[in-house]
């Protein structure tokens, strides 16, 4: 059966913005500022304001944002970074690329974010940083993590790749740690027409270090103070993201409205909506439900034209790439259970108003309820 409610549908968003996007791209074509430049600088200022911080440093991907934030925190060979096993591989891989070791701690089963008690137990004398992930659009529990970081003298770096405009205790993601790392991959709540990323911080000296690290260690042209990377944002992506940033409040409200409607309907078929923890504002990059017989349920929904997703089917500690860390099944049971049970339902600003009812009805039929 043809898909009638896709899991994700990007073209309508870009069609609606096409005149503004084309005008933005023309500005870059006419200026010739294809790498960094005024559009990127303006986007940095506007995104910093969104997050409530003084500085934002634009880079070429969310992965680069994480890499540069860790490098700026002096993470290197022999160090350890405590993080979650339930995330995209970039979270842990950048630690390894710097010669350090990711040390996993299990997740909270309601928020799916790093459990602060587990994180505290994972800290050792080699720990250099904590790297919580604001997973699926909800911030991690940052207050206890800040206390852990302060007690041990650790850098606290937010992986906020999925949490644009999410809030914790009235403050935005990106303003909750020493630095915050964002992705503008096209599927994100704020997505580029390609790759892009950002590091936010309140620390001016750290921002200068990040700007050097993204540009081959340059502090002035052809003078390289340190070994670094080419991680600069392209001018066209900065221009595109400025257009889209203006729509983010409305898009976030639409996601939250769809999530609220799902939450009203799901108890009728015996399922629970994702938890929005106290003092947090969830932006629902992904809307997950725990279901039995996930593969069969997903197949049944596909037969009714409804797209779904599985994010993430194998936790990081069981990925072949991290086999040398020596973790066996059962090491982090909550992360493993989430990986086995979570099914992501369609949620995006352009989702038709009646889609949650149709999805939940089909889900109930698939579950025999």
C-alpha positions in Angstrom: 0.0 0.0 0.0 1.3 3.5 -0.8 2.4 5.5 2.2 -0.3 8.0 3.2 1.3 9.3 6.4 5.1 9.3 5.9 7.4 9.1 8.9 9.1 12.3 7.8 8.1 14.7 5.0 10.7 17.4 4.2 9.6 18.7 0.8 6.4 20.6 2.0 8.5 22.7 4.4 11.0 23.7 1.8 8.2 24.4 -0.8 6.5 26.8 1.6 9.8 28.7 2.1 11.1 28.5 -1.4 10.9 32.2 -2.3 12.7 33.2 0.9 15.2 30.4 0.5 16.0 31.3 -3.1 16.4 35.0 -2.1 18.9 33.9 0.6 20.9 31.8 -1.7 21.0 34.6 -4.3 22.5 36.9 -1.6 25.3 34.4 -1.1 25.8 33.9 -4.9 26.0 37.7 -5.4 28.4 38.3 -2.5 30.8 35.4 -3.2 31.0 34.7 0.6 30.8 30.9 0.2 32.7 30.0 3.4 31.7 31.7 6.7 31.0 35.4 5.8 28.2 37.8 6.8 25.3 35.3 6.5 27.0 32.8 8.8 28.0 35.6 11.2 24.4 36.9 11.4 23.1 33.3 11.9 25.6 32.9 14.8 24.3 36.0 16.5 20.6 35.0 16.0 21.2 31.5 17.2 23.1 32.7 20.3 20.1 34.9 21.1 17.7 31.9 20.7 19.8 29.9 23.2 20.3 32.8 25.6 24.1 32.8 25.4 26.7 35.3 24.3 28.5 33.2 21.7 27.7 30.7 18.9 30.4 29.3 16.6 29.0 27.8 13.4 30.6 24.7 12.0 30.1 22.2 9.2 28.2 19.5 11.0 26.9 18.4 14.4 29.8 15.9 14.6 32.3 18.7 14.2 30.5 20.6 16.9 31.1 17.8 19.3 34.6 17.2 18.2 35.6 20.8 18.6 33.9 21.2 22.0 35.7 18.2 23.4 39.0 19.3 21.9 38.5 22.8 23.4 38.0 21.1 26.7 41.4 19.5 26.3 40.1 16.0 26.0 42.8 13.8 24.6 44.7 10.4 24.8 44.3 8.7 28.2 41.2 10.7 29.1 37.7 9.4 29.7 34.4 11.0 28.9 31.2 9.8 30.6 28.3 9.6 28.2 25.2 7.6 27.3 25.1 4.4 25.3 21.7 5.4 23.8 22.5 7.9 21.1 23.7 8.3 17.6 27.3 7.0 17.1 28.7 10.5 16.7 28.4 11.1 20.4 30.9 8.5 21.3 33.0 8.3 18.1 34.3 11.8 18.5 35.7 10.9 21.9 37.6 8.0 20.3 38.9 10.2 17.5 40.5 12.4 20.1 42.3 9.4 21.6 40.1 9.3 24.7 37.7 6.6 25.9 33.9 6.8 26.1 32.7 5.5 29.4 29.0 4.7 29.2 26.4 5.1 32.0 22.9 3.9 31.7 19.8 6.0 30.9 16.8 7.1 32.8 13.9 4.8 31.5 11.4 7.7 31.3 13.4 10.5 29.6 15.9 8.1 27.8 18.6 10.6 28.8 21.8 10.0 30.8 20.9 8.9 34.4 22.8 11.3 36.7 23.3 8.6 39.4 24.8 6.2 36.9 27.0 9.0 35.5 28.3 9.9 39.0 29.2 6.2 39.5 31.1 6.1 36.2 33.4 9.0 37.0 37.1 8.1 37.6 40.3 9.9 38.1 40.8 9.8 34.3 37.4 11.5 33.6 37.8 14.8 31.8 34.2 15.6 30.7 30.6 14.7 31.0 28.7 14.5 27.7 24.9 14.1 28.2 22.6 14.0 25.2 19.3 15.9 25.1 17.7 12.9 23.4 14.7 13.1 21.1 14.2 16.8 22.0 14.1 16.6 25.8 17.0 18.0 27.9 18.9 15.7 30.2 18.6 16.3 34.0 21.3 19.0 34.0 21.2 20.2 37.6 22.7 17.1 39.2 25.1 16.7 36.3 26.4 20.3 36.9 27.0 19.3 40.5 29.0 16.2 39.4 31.0 18.3 37.0 31.7 21.0 39.6 32.7 18.4 42.2 35.2 16.7 40.0 36.4 19.7 37.9 34.9 18.3 34.7 33.8 20.0 31.5 30.1 19.7 30.9 29.2 19.5 27.2 25.7 19.3 26.0 24.9 17.1 22.9 21.9 19.2 21.9 21.7 17.9 18.3 18.0 17.1 18.7 17.0 19.8 21.1 16.7 23.2 19.3 14.8 25.5 21.7 14.2 22.8 24.3 14.2 24.1 27.9 15.3 23.0 31.3 14.3 25.0 34.4 13.5 28.0 32.2 16.8 28.0 30.3 17.4 26.9 26.7 19.5 23.9 25.6 22.9 25.2 24.7 23.0 27.4 27.8 23.0 24.6 30.4 26.7 23.5 30.3 30.1 24.9 29.4 29.2 24.4 25.8 26.3 23.1 23.7 26.6 21.2 20.4 23.8 21.4 17.8 23.3 19.7 14.4 21.4 21.2 11.5 21.2 18.0 9.5 18.1 18.3 7.2 15.9 16.1 9.4 16.5 18.1 12.6 13.9 20.5 14.0 16.0 23.2 12.5 17.6 21.7 9.4 19.9 23.0 6.7 19.9 22.1 3.0 22.8 19.9 3.7 25.1 19.6 6.8 25.7 22.2 9.5 26.4 22.5 13.2 26.9 25.0 16.0 28.7 25.3 19.4 27.2 27.7 21.9 28.9 29.0 25.0 28.8 31.9 27.5 32.6 31.8 27.7 34.3 34.3 25.3 37.7 32.7 25.5 36.2 29.3 24.8 34.4 30.8 21.8 37.7 32.2 20.4 39.4 28.8 20.8 36.5 27.1 19.0 36.8 29.6 16.1 40.5 28.8 15.8 39.8 25.0 15.9 37.3 25.2 13.1 39.7 27.1 10.8 43.0 25.1 10.9 44.1 26.7 14.1 44.3 30.2 12.6 44.1 33.3 14.7 45.1 35.4 11.8 45.6 34.4 8.1 48.3 31.9 7.5 49.4 31.9 11.1 48.5 28.6 12.7 48.7 28.5 16.5 47.7 24.9 16.8 46.8 21.7 14.9 43.1 21.8 14.1 40.5 21.1 11.5 38.6 22.6 8.6 35.1 22.7 10.1 33.8 26.0 8.8 30.1 26.5 7.9 29.3 27.3 4.3 27.7 30.7 3.6 24.7 29.2 1.8 23.9 27.0 4.8 24.1 30.1 7.1 21.7 32.0 4.8 19.2 29.1 4.6 19.3 28.6 8.4 18.5 32.2 9.0 15.4 31.9 7.0 14.4 28.7 8.8 15.2 30.0 12.3 12.4 32.5 12.0 10.0 29.7 11.6 11.3 27.6 14.5 8.9 28.9 17.2 5.9 28.0 15.0 7.3 24.7 14.1 8.1 23.9 17.7 4.5 24.8 18.7 3.1 22.5 16.0 5.3 19.6 17.1 4.1 20.0 20.7 0.5 20.2 19.6 0.8 17.0 17.6 2.5 15.4 20.6 -0.3 16.5 22.9 -2.9 15.0 20.6 -1.0 11.7 20.6 -0.8 11.8 24.4 -4.6 12.2 24.6 -5.2 9.3 22.3 -2.6 6.7 23.3 -4.1 5.7 26.7 -7.1 4.5 24.8 -5.1 1.7 23.3 -3.1 1.0 26.5 0.1 2.9 25.5 1.9 5.8 27.2 3.2 8.9 25.5 6.8 10.0 26.0 7.4 11.6 29.4 7.9 15.3 29.6 9.9 15.5 32.8 9.2 18.3 35.3 10.7 21.7 34.6 11.5 20.7 31.0 10.1 21.7 27.6 10.3 18.8 25.2 10.5 19.8 21.5 9.7 16.3 20.1 12.3 15.8 17.5 11.2 12.1 17.8 8.0 10.8 19.3 8.5 7.3 20.7 6.1 4.8 22.2 7.1 1.4 23.8 5.3 -1.4 22.0 5.4 -5.2 22.2 6.1 -7.2 19.0 7.6 -4.1 17.5 8.6 -5.6 14.1 5.1 -7.0 13.5 3.4 -3.8 14.6 5.6 -1.8 12.3 4.8 -4.0 9.4 1.1 -3.8 10.1 1.3 0.0 10.2 3.2 0.0 6.9 0.5 -2.1 5.3 -1.9 0.7 6.2 0.3 3.3 4.7 1.8 4.7 7.9 5.5 5.2 8.2 7.4 4.7 11.4 11.0 4.7 12.6 13.4 2.9 15.0 15.8 5.3 16.6 18.2 3.6 17.7 17.9 -0.2 17.2 21.3 -1.1 18.7 22.9 0.8 21.6 26.4 2.1 21.3 28.0 -0.3 23.7 26.9 -3.2 21.5 28.0 -1.6 18.2 30.8 -3.5 16.4 32.7 -0.2 16.2 33.0 -0.2 20.0 33.7 -3.9 20.5 37.2 -3.2 22.0 35.5 -1.5 25.0 34.4 -5.0 26.0 30.8 -4.6 26.9 28.4 -7.6 26.7 24.6 -7.6 26.4 23.1 -6.7 29.7 25.7 -4.1 30.6 23.3 -1.2 30.3 19.8 -2.8 30.6 17.7 0.4 30.3 19.4 1.4 27.1 19.0 -2.1 25.7 15.4 -2.2 26.6 14.7 1.1 25.0 16.5 0.0 21.8 14.3 -3.1 21.6 11.0 -1.5 22.4 10.8 2.1 21.1 8.8 2.8 18.0 8.9 6.3 16.6 5.6 7.7 15.2 5.3 10.4 12.6 5.8 13.9 14.0 6.8 17.1 12.1 5.2 20.5 11.8 3.4 19.8 8.5 1.8 16.6 9.8 -1.9 16.7 8.9 -4.1 17.6 11.8 -6.0 14.3 11.7 -2.9 12.2 11.4 -2.5 11.4 15.1 -6.0 9.9 15.2 -5.4 7.9 12.1 -2.0 6.7 13.4 -3.3 5.7 16.9 -6.3 3.9 15.4 -4.0 1.9 13.1 -1.7 1.2 16.0 -4.5 -0.1 18.1 -5.6 -2.4 15.4 -2.0 -3.6 15.0 -1.9 -4.4 18.7 -5.3 -6.1 18.7 -6.8 -3.4 21.0 
